[in-house]
Amino acid sequence: MTTTEPERRLMLAVLDHAIEELGQRTFDPRGRRRFAETADWFAADSLDYAFSFASICLSLGLDADYLRARLRRTFGPAAVRRVVPGLTLRGER
């Protein structure tokens, strides 16, 4: 699939926004829900949607597993569990 420049910029904007959402670490119920939804978006491997994390990575030539590992190192599994108790990011044991 060939990605046009406007599509590429939009995909990068979606990815950037999702990373920003993880960085918010809002502890109110609405913030925790947004954080959980964003973490689930990063964890999903679905290629069914053009703007799924896996589809964006594939279209942009990015390594999804590498990005997930960087997000775990950046935001830390402990921080993820503090915001969303019981949530485990993919690859975390």
N, CA, C and O atoms as a CHARMM CRD file, in Angstrom:
* protein
*
  372
    1    1 MET  N      0.83700  -1.17500   0.00000 PROA 1      0.00000
    2    1 MET  CA     0.00000   0.00000   0.00000 PROA 1      0.00000
    3    1 MET  C      0.88600   1.24300   0.00000 PROA 1      0.00000
    4    1 MET  O      1.79200   1.37000   0.82400 PROA 1      0.00000
    5    2 THR  N      0.62800   2.12100  -0.89300 PROA 2      0.00000
    6    2 THR  CA     1.36500   3.37100  -0.97100 PROA 2      0.00000
    7    2 THR  C      0.63700   4.42500  -0.14300 PROA 2      0.00000
    8    2 THR  O     -0.56800   4.62900  -0.28900 PROA 2      0.00000
    9    3 THR  N      1.38500   5.07900   0.71800 PROA 3      0.00000
   10    3 THR  CA     0.80600   6.10900   1.57400 PROA 3      0.00000
   11    3 THR  C      1.16400   7.47600   1.01300 PROA 3      0.00000
   12    3 THR  O      2.33900   7.77200   0.79900 PROA 3      0.00000
   13    4 THR  N      0.16100   8.30800   0.77700 PROA 4      0.00000
   14    4 THR  CA     0.41400   9.65800   0.28200 PROA 4      0.00000
   15    4 THR  C      0.92300  10.52000   1.43900 PROA 4      0.00000
   16    4 THR  O      0.78600  10.15600   2.60700 PROA 4      0.00000
   17    5 GLU  N      1.50200  11.65100   1.09900 PROA 5      0.00000
   18    5 GLU  CA     2.04900  12.53300   2.13500 PROA 5      0.00000
   19    5 GLU  C      0.98000  13.00600   3.13300 PROA 5      0.00000
   20    5 GLU  O      1.25100  13.00400   4.33300 PROA 5      0.00000
   21    6 PRO  N     -0.21300  13.40600   2.69600 PROA 6      0.00000
   22    6 PRO  CA    -1.23100  13.79900   3.68000 PROA 6      0.00000
   23    6 PRO  C     -1.63300  12.63400   4.60600 PROA 6      0.00000
   24    6 PRO  O     -1.82200  12.83400   5.80600 PROA 6      0.00000
   25    7 GLU  N     -1.76100  11.41900   4.04500 PROA 7      0.00000
   26    7 GLU  CA    -2.08600  10.25100   4.88100 PROA 7      0.00000
   27    7 GLU  C     -0.96500   9.98500   5.87900 PROA 7      0.00000
   28    7 GLU  O     -1.21200   9.69000   7.04800 PROA 7      0.00000
   29    8 ARG  N      0.25100  10.09200   5.40300 PROA 8      0.00000
   30    8 ARG  CA     1.41700   9.87100   6.27600 PROA 8      0.00000
   31    8 ARG  C      1.42000  10.87300   7.43000 PROA 8      0.00000
   32    8 ARG  O      1.64800  10.49400   8.57800 PROA 8      0.00000
   33    9 ARG  N      1.17000  12.13700   7.13400 PROA 9      0.00000
   34    9 ARG  CA     1.15100  13.16600   8.17900 PROA 9      0.00000
   35    9 ARG  C      0.02600  12.91500   9.17500 PROA 9      0.00000
   36    9 ARG  O      0.19800  13.11300  10.37800 PROA 9      0.00000
   37   10 LEU  N     -1.12700  12.48000   8.67000 PROA 10     0.00000
   38   10 LEU  CA    -2.24300  12.17000   9.55700 PROA 10     0.00000
   39   10 LEU  C     -1.90700  10.98300  10.46000 PROA 10     0.00000
   40   10 LEU  O     -2.20600  11.01100  11.65400 PROA 10     0.00000
   41   11 MET  N     -1.29400   9.95100   9.90500 PROA 11     0.00000
   42   11 MET  CA    -0.89800   8.78800  10.71200 PROA 11     0.00000
   43   11 MET  C      0.10100   9.19500  11.79100 PROA 11     0.00000
   44   11 MET  O     -0.00500   8.74800  12.93300 PROA 11     0.00000
   45   12 LEU  N      1.05400  10.02600  11.44200 PROA 12     0.00000
   46   12 LEU  CA     2.01800  10.50000  12.43100 PROA 12     0.00000
   47   12 LEU  C      1.32900  11.32700  13.51400 PROA 12     0.00000
   48   12 LEU  O      1.69200  11.24300  14.68700 PROA 12     0.00000
   49   13 ALA  N      0.33900  12.12300  13.12400 PROA 13     0.00000
   50   13 ALA  CA    -0.40500  12.93100  14.10100 PROA 13     0.00000
   51   13 ALA  C     -1.19700  12.03100  15.05100 PROA 13     0.00000
   52   13 ALA  O     -1.25400  12.30200  16.25000 PROA 13     0.00000
   53   14 VAL  N     -1.80400  10.97000  14.52900 PROA 14     0.00000
   54   14 VAL  CA    -2.55100  10.02400  15.37500 PROA 14     0.00000
   55   14 VAL  C     -1.59300   9.36400  16.36400 PROA 14     0.00000
   56   14 VAL  O     -1.90400   9.25500  17.55000 PROA 14     0.00000
   57   15 LEU  N     -0.44400   8.92900  15.88600 PROA 15     0.00000
   58   15 LEU  CA     0.55700   8.29300  16.74500 PROA 15     0.00000
   59   15 LEU  C      1.05600   9.26900  17.80900 PROA 15     0.00000
   60   15 LEU  O      1.18700   8.90400  18.97700 PROA 15     0.00000
   61   16 ASP  N      1.33200  10.50200  17.40700 PROA 16     0.00000
   62   16 ASP  CA     1.80300  11.52700  18.33600 PROA 16     0.00000
   63   16 ASP  C      0.75400  11.80500  19.42000 PROA 16     0.00000
   64   16 ASP  O      1.08400  11.92200  20.60000 PROA 16     0.00000
   65   17 HSD  N     -0.50100  11.90800  19.00500 PROA 17     0.00000
   66   17 HSD  CA    -1.58700  12.16200  19.96200 PROA 17     0.00000
   67   17 HSD  C     -1.71100  11.00600  20.96400 PROA 17     0.00000
   68   17 HSD  O     -1.91100  11.23700  22.15700 PROA 17     0.00000
   69   18 ALA  N     -1.59400   9.78500  20.48700 PROA 18     0.00000
   70   18 ALA  CA    -1.70200   8.62400  21.38100 PROA 18     0.00000
   71   18 ALA  C     -0.56100   8.60800  22.39600 PROA 18     0.00000
   72   18 ALA  O     -0.77800   8.28700  23.56400 PROA 18     0.00000
   73   19 ILE  N      0.63200   8.94600  21.96500 PROA 19     0.00000
   74   19 ILE  CA     1.76700   8.99600  22.89000 PROA 19     0.00000
   75   19 ILE  C      1.54500  10.10000  23.92500 PROA 19     0.00000
   76   19 ILE  O      1.85200   9.92100  25.10300 PROA 19     0.00000
   77   20 GLU  N      1.01700  11.23400  23.48700 PROA 20     0.00000
   78   20 GLU  CA     0.68200  12.31800  24.41600 PROA 20     0.00000
   79   20 GLU  C     -0.33900  11.86100  25.45700 PROA 20     0.00000
   80   20 GLU  O     -0.22300  12.19400  26.63600 PROA 20     0.00000
   81   21 GLU  N     -1.33100  11.10400  25.01700 PROA 21     0.00000
   82   21 GLU  CA    -2.35400  10.58900  25.93700 PROA 21     0.00000
   83   21 GLU  C     -1.72000   9.72500  27.02500 PROA 21     0.00000
   84   21 GLU  O     -2.10200   9.82000  28.19100 PROA 21     0.00000
   85   22 LEU  N     -0.75000   8.88100  26.65000 PROA 22     0.00000
   86   22 LEU  CA    -0.07900   8.05800  27.65800 PROA 22     0.00000
   87   22 LEU  C      0.68000   8.92100  28.65000 PROA 22     0.00000
   88   22 LEU  O      0.78600   8.57300  29.82600 PROA 22     0.00000
   89   23 GLY  N      1.20200  10.03200  28.18900 PROA 23     0.00000
   90   23 GLY  CA     1.98300  10.90700  29.05600 PROA 23     0.00000
   91   23 GLY  C      1.15700  11.74700  30.00900 PROA 23     0.00000
   92   23 GLY  O      1.70300  12.33000  30.94500 PROA 23     0.00000
   93   24 GLN  N     -0.15200  11.82200  29.79100 PROA 24     0.00000
   94   24 GLN  CA    -1.00300  12.66500  30.64000 PROA 24     0.00000
   95   24 GLN  C     -1.09300  12.15200  32.07500 PROA 24     0.00000
   96   24 GLN  O     -1.05100  12.94200  33.01800 PROA 24     0.00000
   97   25 ARG  N     -1.21500  10.86300  32.24200 PROA 25     0.00000
   98   25 ARG  CA    -1.30600  10.23500  33.57500 PROA 25     0.00000
   99   25 ARG  C     -2.32100  10.92600  34.48200 PROA 25     0.00000
  100   25 ARG  O     -2.03600  11.22000  35.64200 PROA 25     0.00000
  101   26 THR  N     -3.48000  11.17500  33.94700 PROA 26     0.00000
  102   26 THR  CA    -4.56400  11.77100  34.71600 PROA 26     0.00000
  103   26 THR  C     -5.19700  10.70200  35.58600 PROA 26     0.00000
  104   26 THR  O     -5.47200   9.59600  35.12000 PROA 26     0.00000
  105   27 PHE  N     -5.42700  11.03000  36.84100 PROA 27     0.00000
  106   27 PHE  CA    -5.89700  10.02100  37.77600 PROA 27     0.00000
  107   27 PHE  C     -7.40600  10.04800  38.00200 PROA 27     0.00000
  108   27 PHE  O     -7.92600   9.21200  38.74100 PROA 27     0.00000
  109   28 ASP  N     -8.12300  10.99300  37.38000 PROA 28     0.00000
  110   28 ASP  CA    -9.57800  10.98400  37.53000 PROA 28     0.00000
  111   28 ASP  C    -10.14600   9.85400  36.65900 PROA 28     0.00000
  112   28 ASP  O     -9.44500   9.35400  35.77900 PROA 28     0.00000
  113   29 PRO  N    -11.39800   9.44400  36.88600 PROA 29     0.00000
  114   29 PRO  CA   -11.96100   8.30900  36.13700 PROA 29     0.00000
  115   29 PRO  C    -11.91000   8.48300  34.61700 PROA 29     0.00000
  116   29 PRO  O    -11.60600   7.53300  33.89600 PROA 29     0.00000
  117   30 ARG  N    -12.20200   9.68000  34.13100 PROA 30     0.00000
  118   30 ARG  CA   -12.16700   9.92200  32.69100 PROA 30     0.00000
  119   30 ARG  C    -10.75000   9.76600  32.13200 PROA 30     0.00000
  120   30 ARG  O    -10.55700   9.16300  31.07700 PROA 30     0.00000
  121   31 GLY  N     -9.77400  10.30800  32.83800 PROA 31     0.00000
  122   31 GLY  CA    -8.37900  10.19500  32.41400 PROA 31     0.00000
  123   31 GLY  C     -7.88800   8.76100  32.42900 PROA 31     0.00000
  124   31 GLY  O     -7.17400   8.33200  31.52300 PROA 31     0.00000
  125   32 ARG  N     -8.27600   8.01300  33.47000 PROA 32     0.00000
  126   32 ARG  CA    -7.88900   6.59300  33.53500 PROA 32     0.00000
  127   32 ARG  C     -8.49000   5.81200  32.37800 PROA 32     0.00000
  128   32 ARG  O     -7.83400   4.93900  31.80900 PROA 32     0.00000
  129   33 ARG  N     -9.74800   6.12400  32.02200 PROA 33     0.00000
  130   33 ARG  CA   -10.40300   5.44000  30.90500 PROA 33     0.00000
  131   33 ARG  C     -9.67600   5.75700  29.58700 PROA 33     0.00000
  132   33 ARG  O     -9.41200   4.85400  28.79300 PROA 33     0.00000
  133   34 ARG  N     -9.35300   7.03700  29.35800 PROA 34     0.00000
  134   34 ARG  CA    -8.63000   7.41400  28.13200 PROA 34     0.00000
  135   34 ARG  C     -7.26900   6.73500  28.07600 PROA 34     0.00000
  136   34 ARG  O     -6.84500   6.25900  27.02400 PROA 34     0.00000
  137   35 PHE  N     -6.58700   6.69400  29.22400 PROA 35     0.00000
  138   35 PHE  CA    -5.28800   6.03900  29.28100 PROA 35     0.00000
  139   35 PHE  C     -5.42800   4.56200  28.92800 PROA 35     0.00000
  140   35 PHE  O     -4.64200   4.03600  28.14000 PROA 35     0.00000
  141   36 ALA  N     -6.42600   3.88800  29.50700 PROA 36     0.00000
  142   36 ALA  CA    -6.63800   2.46100  29.24200 PROA 36     0.00000
  143   36 ALA  C     -6.95800   2.21600  27.77100 PROA 36     0.00000
  144   36 ALA  O     -6.44500   1.27300  27.16900 PROA 36     0.00000
  145   37 GLU  N     -7.80000   3.06100  27.19700 PROA 37     0.00000
  146   37 GLU  CA    -8.13300   2.92000  25.77300 PROA 37     0.00000
  147   37 GLU  C     -6.89700   3.11100  24.90300 PROA 37     0.00000
  148   37 GLU  O     -6.70400   2.39400  23.92100 PROA 37     0.00000
  149   38 THR  N     -6.07500   4.06600  25.26200 PROA 38     0.00000
  150   38 THR  CA    -4.85900   4.32400  24.49200 PROA 38     0.00000
  151   38 THR  C     -3.87800   3.16900  24.63300 PROA 38     0.00000
  152   38 THR  O     -3.28100   2.74100  23.64500 PROA 38     0.00000
  153   39 ALA  N     -3.70400   2.66100  25.84500 PROA 39     0.00000
  154   39 ALA  CA    -2.81300   1.52100  26.05600 PROA 39     0.00000
  155   39 ALA  C     -3.31400   0.29900  25.27900 PROA 39     0.00000
  156   39 ALA  O     -2.51500  -0.43800  24.70200 PROA 39     0.00000
  157   40 ASP  N     -4.62200   0.08600  25.26300 PROA 40     0.00000
  158   40 ASP  CA    -5.19600  -1.01600  24.47900 PROA 40     0.00000
  159   40 ASP  C     -4.93200  -0.81700  22.99100 PROA 40     0.00000
  160   40 ASP  O     -4.64400  -1.77600  22.27500 PROA 40     0.00000
  161   41 TRP  N     -5.03100   0.43300  22.52100 PROA 41     0.00000
  162   41 TRP  CA    -4.77000   0.73000  21.11000 PROA 41     0.00000
  163   41 TRP  C     -3.33400   0.35000  20.74600 PROA 41     0.00000
  164   41 TRP  O     -3.09600  -0.25200  19.69900 PROA 41     0.00000
  165   42 PHE  N     -2.38100   0.70100  21.61100 PROA 42     0.00000
  166   42 PHE  CA    -0.98000   0.35000  21.35500 PROA 42     0.00000
  167   42 PHE  C     -0.75700  -1.15900  21.40400 PROA 42     0.00000
  168   42 PHE  O      0.08500  -1.68000  20.67300 PROA 42     0.00000
  169   43 ALA  N     -1.48800  -1.85500  22.24000 PROA 43     0.00000
  170   43 ALA  CA    -1.28300  -3.29700  22.42500 PROA 43     0.00000
  171   43 ALA  C     -1.89200  -4.13100  21.30300 PROA 43     0.00000
  172   43 ALA  O     -1.45100  -5.25600  21.06600 PROA 43     0.00000
  173   44 ALA  N     -2.88600  -3.60700  20.61500 PROA 44     0.00000
  174   44 ALA  CA    -3.60500  -4.39100  19.60100 PROA 44     0.00000
  175   44 ALA  C     -2.75000  -4.61800  18.35100 PROA 44     0.00000
  176   44 ALA  O     -2.00100  -3.74100  17.92000 PROA 44     0.00000
  177   45 ASP  N     -2.88600  -5.81900  17.78400 PROA 45     0.00000
  178   45 ASP  CA    -2.16900  -6.17400  16.56300 PROA 45     0.00000
  179   45 ASP  C     -3.05100  -6.14700  15.32200 PROA 45     0.00000
  180   45 ASP  O     -2.61200  -6.54700  14.24400 PROA 45     0.00000
  181   46 SER  N     -4.26600  -5.69000  15.45600 PROA 46     0.00000
  182   46 SER  CA    -5.24200  -5.70600  14.36800 PROA 46     0.00000
  183   46 SER  C     -4.80900  -4.82700  13.19900 PROA 46     0.00000
  184   46 SER  O     -4.33300  -3.70600  13.37600 PROA 46     0.00000
  185   47 LEU  N     -4.98800  -5.37000  12.01000 PROA 47     0.00000
  186   47 LEU  CA    -4.74800  -4.60900  10.78500 PROA 47     0.00000
  187   47 LEU  C     -6.07700  -4.29100  10.09700 PROA 47     0.00000
  188   47 LEU  O     -6.09900  -3.88100   8.93700 PROA 47     0.00000
  189   48 ASP  N     -7.17500  -4.48100  10.81400 PROA 48     0.00000
  190   48 ASP  CA    -8.51300  -4.29800  10.25000 PROA 48     0.00000
  191   48 ASP  C     -8.86100  -2.83600   9.99900 PROA 48     0.00000
  192   48 ASP  O     -9.74900  -2.55000   9.19700 PROA 48     0.00000
  193   49 TYR  N     -8.19700  -1.92400  10.65200 PROA 49     0.00000
  194   49 TYR  CA    -8.52500  -0.50700  10.53600 PROA 49     0.00000
  195   49 TYR  C     -7.29700   0.27000  10.06600 PROA 49     0.00000
  196   49 TYR  O     -6.17600  -0.00100  10.49700 PROA 49     0.00000
  197   50 ALA  N     -7.51600   1.22000   9.19300 PROA 50     0.00000
  198   50 ALA  CA    -6.40400   1.99400   8.62900 PROA 50     0.00000
  199   50 ALA  C     -5.61200   2.73400   9.69800 PROA 50     0.00000
  200   50 ALA  O     -4.41200   2.95900   9.54200 PROA 50     0.00000
  201   51 PHE  N     -6.28600   3.11500  10.79000 PROA 51     0.00000
  202   51 PHE  CA    -5.60500   3.88700  11.81700 PROA 51     0.00000
  203   51 PHE  C     -5.40100   3.10800  13.10700 PROA 51     0.00000
  204   51 PHE  O     -5.28200   3.69600  14.18100 PROA 51     0.00000
  205   52 SER  N     -5.36000   1.77900  13.00000 PROA 52     0.00000
  206   52 SER  CA    -4.94100   0.98400  14.15800 PROA 52     0.00000
  207   52 SER  C     -3.43200   1.16800  14.30900 PROA 52     0.00000
  208   52 SER  O     -2.74400   1.52400  13.35200 PROA 52     0.00000
  209   53 PHE  N     -2.93000   0.92500  15.50200 PROA 53     0.00000
  210   53 PHE  CA    -1.49200   1.08900  15.74000 PROA 53     0.00000
  211   53 PHE  C     -0.68300   0.21400  14.78200 PROA 53     0.00000
  212   53 PHE  O      0.28300   0.68100  14.17900 PROA 53     0.00000
  213   54 ALA  N     -1.07600  -1.04700  14.64400 PROA 54     0.00000
  214   54 ALA  CA    -0.33700  -1.97000  13.77600 PROA 54     0.00000
  215   54 ALA  C     -0.37600  -1.50600  12.31500 PROA 54     0.00000
  216   54 ALA  O      0.63300  -1.59000  11.61500 PROA 54     0.00000
  217   55 SER  N     -1.52700  -1.02000  11.85400 PROA 55     0.00000
  218   55 SER  CA    -1.64300  -0.53600  10.47200 PROA 55     0.00000
  219   55 SER  C     -0.78600   0.70000  10.23200 PROA 55     0.00000
  220   55 SER  O     -0.13900   0.83100   9.19200 PROA 55     0.00000
  221   56 ILE  N     -0.79000   1.59800  11.20100 PROA 56     0.00000
  222   56 ILE  CA     0.04100   2.79700  11.07400 PROA 56     0.00000
  223   56 ILE  C      1.51200   2.41200  10.99700 PROA 56     0.00000
  224   56 ILE  O      2.24800   2.91200  10.14600 PROA 56     0.00000
  225   57 CYS  N      1.93300   1.52700  11.88500 PROA 57     0.00000
  226   57 CYS  CA     3.33900   1.09800  11.86600 PROA 57     0.00000
  227   57 CYS  C      3.69900   0.44100  10.53900 PROA 57     0.00000
  228   57 CYS  O      4.75300   0.72100   9.96800 PROA 57     0.00000
  229   58 LEU  N      2.82600  -0.42900  10.05300 PROA 58     0.00000
  230   58 LEU  CA     3.07700  -1.09800   8.77400 PROA 58     0.00000
  231   58 LEU  C      3.16900  -0.08200   7.64000 PROA 58     0.00000
  232   58 LEU  O      4.08200  -0.15500   6.81700 PROA 58     0.00000
  233   59 SER  N      2.24200   0.85200   7.59100 PROA 59     0.00000
  234   59 SER  CA     2.23000   1.85800   6.52100 PROA 59     0.00000
  235   59 SER  C      3.44200   2.77400   6.56200 PROA 59     0.00000
  236   59 SER  O      3.94100   3.20300   5.52200 PROA 59     0.00000
  237   60 LEU  N      3.91400   3.07300   7.76800 PROA 60     0.00000
  238   60 LEU  CA     5.04100   3.99500   7.91300 PROA 60     0.00000
  239   60 LEU  C      6.39400   3.28600   7.98900 PROA 60     0.00000
  240   60 LEU  O      7.43600   3.93400   8.08200 PROA 60     0.00000
  241   61 GLY  N      6.37000   1.96200   7.94800 PROA 61     0.00000
  242   61 GLY  CA     7.62200   1.20200   8.01600 PROA 61     0.00000
  243   61 GLY  C      8.25100   1.22400   9.40000 PROA 61     0.00000
  244   61 GLY  O      9.47400   1.17100   9.52800 PROA 61     0.00000
  245   62 LEU  N      7.42400   1.30100  10.43600 PROA 62     0.00000
  246   62 LEU  CA     7.91100   1.32900  11.81700 PROA 62     0.00000
  247   62 LEU  C      7.78000  -0.04600  12.44800 PROA 62     0.00000
  248   62 LEU  O      6.87300  -0.80500  12.10700 PROA 62     0.00000
  249   63 ASP  N      8.66800  -0.36700  13.35400 PROA 63     0.00000
  250   63 ASP  CA     8.62700  -1.63400  14.07900 PROA 63     0.00000
  251   63 ASP  C      7.72700  -1.47100  15.30100 PROA 63     0.00000
  252   63 ASP  O      8.11500  -0.83300  16.28000 PROA 63     0.00000
  253   64 ALA  N      6.53100  -2.04300  15.24400 PROA 64     0.00000
  254   64 ALA  CA     5.54300  -1.89000  16.31400 PROA 64     0.00000
  255   64 ALA  C      6.06300  -2.42800  17.65100 PROA 64     0.00000
  256   64 ALA  O      5.86100  -1.79700  18.68800 PROA 64     0.00000
  257   65 ASP  N      6.72000  -3.57100  17.63500 PROA 65     0.00000
  258   65 ASP  CA     7.22100  -4.14400  18.89100 PROA 65     0.00000
  259   65 ASP  C      8.30300  -3.27000  19.52200 PROA 65     0.00000
  260   65 ASP  O      8.36200  -3.12800  20.74400 PROA 65     0.00000
  261   66 TYR  N      9.15300  -2.68800  18.68500 PROA 66     0.00000
  262   66 TYR  CA    10.17800  -1.77900  19.19100 PROA 66     0.00000
  263   66 TYR  C      9.53200  -0.55600  19.85000 PROA 66     0.00000
  264   66 TYR  O      9.92800  -0.14800  20.94100 PROA 66     0.00000
  265   67 LEU  N      8.53200   0.02200  19.17300 PROA 67     0.00000
  266   67 LEU  CA     7.85000   1.18600  19.74200 PROA 67     0.00000
  267   67 LEU  C      7.16000   0.83900  21.05400 PROA 67     0.00000
  268   67 LEU  O      7.21000   1.61900  22.00500 PROA 67     0.00000
  269   68 ARG  N      6.51800  -0.32100  21.11500 PROA 68     0.00000
  270   68 ARG  CA     5.87500  -0.74000  22.36200 PROA 68     0.00000
  271   68 ARG  C      6.90100  -0.86400  23.49100 PROA 68     0.00000
  272   68 ARG  O      6.64800  -0.44200  24.61900 PROA 68     0.00000
  273   69 ALA  N      8.05700  -1.44500  23.17800 PROA 69     0.00000
  274   69 ALA  CA     9.10400  -1.59000  24.19600 PROA 69     0.00000
  275   69 ALA  C      9.58800  -0.22500  24.67300 PROA 69     0.00000
  276   69 ALA  O      9.81900  -0.03100  25.86700 PROA 69     0.00000
  277   70 ARG  N      9.74200   0.72100  23.74900 PROA 70     0.00000
  278   70 ARG  CA    10.16300   2.07900  24.12900 PROA 70     0.00000
  279   70 ARG  C      9.12000   2.75400  25.00900 PROA 70     0.00000
  280   70 ARG  O      9.46500   3.45100  25.96400 PROA 70     0.00000
  281   71 LEU  N      7.85600   2.54800  24.69200 PROA 71     0.00000
  282   71 LEU  CA     6.78300   3.13000  25.51100 PROA 71     0.00000
  283   71 LEU  C      6.80400   2.54100  26.91600 PROA 71     0.00000
  284   71 LEU  O      6.61000   3.26600  27.89300 PROA 71     0.00000
  285   72 ARG  N      7.03500   1.23900  27.03000 PROA 72     0.00000
  286   72 ARG  CA     7.12600   0.61400  28.35800 PROA 72     0.00000
  287   72 ARG  C      8.28600   1.20600  29.14200 PROA 72     0.00000
  288   72 ARG  O      8.16000   1.47900  30.33600 PROA 72     0.00000
  289   73 ARG  N      9.43100   1.40500  28.46200 PROA 73     0.00000
  290   73 ARG  CA    10.59000   1.98600  29.15400 PROA 73     0.00000
  291   73 ARG  C     10.33200   3.44400  29.52000 PROA 73     0.00000
  292   73 ARG  O     10.72200   3.89000  30.59900 PROA 73     0.00000
  293   74 THR  N      9.68000   4.18500  28.63500 PROA 74     0.00000
  294   74 THR  CA     9.43400   5.60600  28.87000 PROA 74     0.00000
  295   74 THR  C      8.41700   5.83200  29.97800 PROA 74     0.00000
  296   74 THR  O      8.64400   6.62600  30.89100 PROA 74     0.00000
  297   75 PHE  N      7.30400   5.13400  29.89200 PROA 75     0.00000
  298   75 PHE  CA     6.22400   5.36900  30.84400 PROA 75     0.00000
  299   75 PHE  C      6.24000   4.39000  32.00000 PROA 75     0.00000
  300   75 PHE  O      5.62000   4.64000  33.03400 PROA 75     0.00000
  301   76 GLY  N      6.94200   3.27700  31.83800 PROA 76     0.00000
  302   76 GLY  CA     7.11700   2.30300  32.90500 PROA 76     0.00000
  303   76 GLY  C      5.86100   1.52000  33.24000 PROA 76     0.00000
  304   76 GLY  O      4.77900   2.08900  33.38200 PROA 76     0.00000
  305   77 PRO  N      6.01600   0.20500  33.36600 PROA 77     0.00000
  306   77 PRO  CA     4.88100  -0.64100  33.71400 PROA 77     0.00000
  307   77 PRO  C      4.24900  -0.24800  35.04600 PROA 77     0.00000
  308   77 PRO  O      3.03500  -0.35900  35.21000 PROA 77     0.00000
  309   78 ALA  N      5.05600   0.20600  35.99100 PROA 78     0.00000
  310   78 ALA  CA     4.51500   0.59600  37.30000 PROA 78     0.00000
  311   78 ALA  C      3.59300   1.80400  37.14900 PROA 78     0.00000
  312   78 ALA  O      2.54300   1.86300  37.78800 PROA 78     0.00000
  313   79 ALA  N      3.97500   2.76100  36.31600 PROA 79     0.00000
  314   79 ALA  CA     3.12900   3.93500  36.09100 PROA 79     0.00000
  315   79 ALA  C      1.83600   3.53100  35.41000 PROA 79     0.00000
  316   79 ALA  O      0.77000   4.06000  35.72200 PROA 79     0.00000
  317   80 VAL  N      1.93400   2.58900  34.47600 PROA 80     0.00000
  318   80 VAL  CA     0.73800   2.10600  33.78800 PROA 80     0.00000
  319   80 VAL  C     -0.21100   1.46700  34.79800 PROA 80     0.00000
  320   80 VAL  O     -1.40900   1.74800  34.77600 PROA 80     0.00000
  321   81 ARG  N      0.29600   0.62400  35.66900 PROA 81     0.00000
  322   81 ARG  CA    -0.55500  -0.04600  36.66300 PROA 81     0.00000
  323   81 ARG  C     -1.10800   0.94000  37.68700 PROA 81     0.00000
  324   81 ARG  O     -2.20900   0.73900  38.19900 PROA 81     0.00000
  325   82 ARG  N     -0.36500   2.00000  37.99300 PROA 82     0.00000
  326   82 ARG  CA    -0.83500   3.00500  38.94800 PROA 82     0.00000
  327   82 ARG  C     -2.05600   3.73900  38.39600 PROA 82     0.00000
  328   82 ARG  O     -2.99000   4.05300  39.13300 PROA 82     0.00000
  329   83 VAL  N     -2.03600   4.00400  37.10100 PROA 83     0.00000
  330   83 VAL  CA    -3.15100   4.71600  36.48500 PROA 83     0.00000
  331   83 VAL  C     -4.30800   3.76800  36.19800 PROA 83     0.00000
  332   83 VAL  O     -5.46800   4.12100  36.41300 PROA 83     0.00000
  333   84 VAL  N     -4.00100   2.57300  35.71500 PROA 84     0.00000
  334   84 VAL  CA    -5.03500   1.59200  35.38500 PROA 84     0.00000
  335   84 VAL  C     -4.69000   0.28500  36.09300 PROA 84     0.00000
  336   84 VAL  O     -4.01600  -0.56700  35.51500 PROA 84     0.00000
  337   85 PRO  N     -5.14100   0.11600  37.33500 PROA 85     0.00000
  338   85 PRO  CA    -4.81300  -1.10300  38.08200 PROA 85     0.00000
  339   85 PRO  C     -5.21400  -2.35800  37.30800 PROA 85     0.00000
  340   85 PRO  O     -6.30200  -2.44100  36.74000 PROA 85     0.00000
  341   86 GLY  N     -4.31400  -3.31700  37.30400 PROA 86     0.00000
  342   86 GLY  CA    -4.58500  -4.59000  36.63600 PROA 86     0.00000
  343   86 GLY  C     -4.23800  -4.62200  35.16300 PROA 86     0.00000
  344   86 GLY  O     -4.25200  -5.69100  34.55300 PROA 86     0.00000
  345   87 LEU  N     -3.92000  -3.45600  34.56400 PROA 87     0.00000
  346   87 LEU  CA    -3.59200  -3.42000  33.14500 PROA 87     0.00000
  347   87 LEU  C     -2.15300  -3.84200  32.94500 PROA 87     0.00000
  348   87 LEU  O     -1.26100  -3.38300  33.65900 PROA 87     0.00000
  349   88 THR  N     -1.92300  -4.71100  31.98300 PROA 88     0.00000
  350   88 THR  CA    -0.58600  -5.14700  31.63700 PROA 88     0.00000
  351   88 THR  C     -0.34000  -4.84700  30.17700 PROA 88     0.00000
  352   88 THR  O     -1.08400  -5.31300  29.31400 PROA 88     0.00000
  353   89 LEU  N      0.69200  -4.07600  29.88700 PROA 89     0.00000
  354   89 LEU  CA     1.03800  -3.81200  28.49900 PROA 89     0.00000
  355   89 LEU  C      1.63800  -5.07000  27.88900 PROA 89     0.00000
  356   89 LEU  O      2.28800  -5.85900  28.57400 PROA 89     0.00000
  357   90 ARG  N      1.41700  -5.24200  26.61700 PROA 90     0.00000
  358   90 ARG  CA     1.90800  -6.41700  25.91100 PROA 90     0.00000
  359   90 ARG  C      3.41500  -6.57000  26.11800 PROA 90     0.00000
  360   90 ARG  O      4.16400  -5.59600  26.04200 PROA 90     0.00000
  361   91 GLY  N      3.84200  -7.79500  26.37900 PROA 91     0.00000
  362   91 GLY  CA     5.26200  -8.06700  26.56500 PROA 91     0.00000
  363   91 GLY  C      5.71700  -7.91800  28.00800 PROA 91     0.00000
  364   91 GLY  O      6.85700  -8.25900  28.32600 PROA 91     0.00000
  365   92 GLU  N      4.87100  -7.42500  28.87500 PROA 92     0.00000
  366   92 GLU  CA     5.21500  -7.26300  30.28600 PROA 92     0.00000
  367   92 GLU  C      4.87000  -8.53700  31.02000 PROA 92     0.00000
  368   92 GLU  O      3.80500  -9.11100  30.79300 PROA 92     0.00000
  369   93 ARG  N      5.71800  -8.97600  31.86700 PROA 93     0.00000
  370   93 ARG  CA     5.46900 -10.21100  32.65300 PROA 93     0.00000
  371   93 ARG  C      5.39500  -9.85800  34.11800 PROA 93     0.00000
  372   93 ARG  O      5.19300 -10.73700  34.95500 PROA 93     0.00000
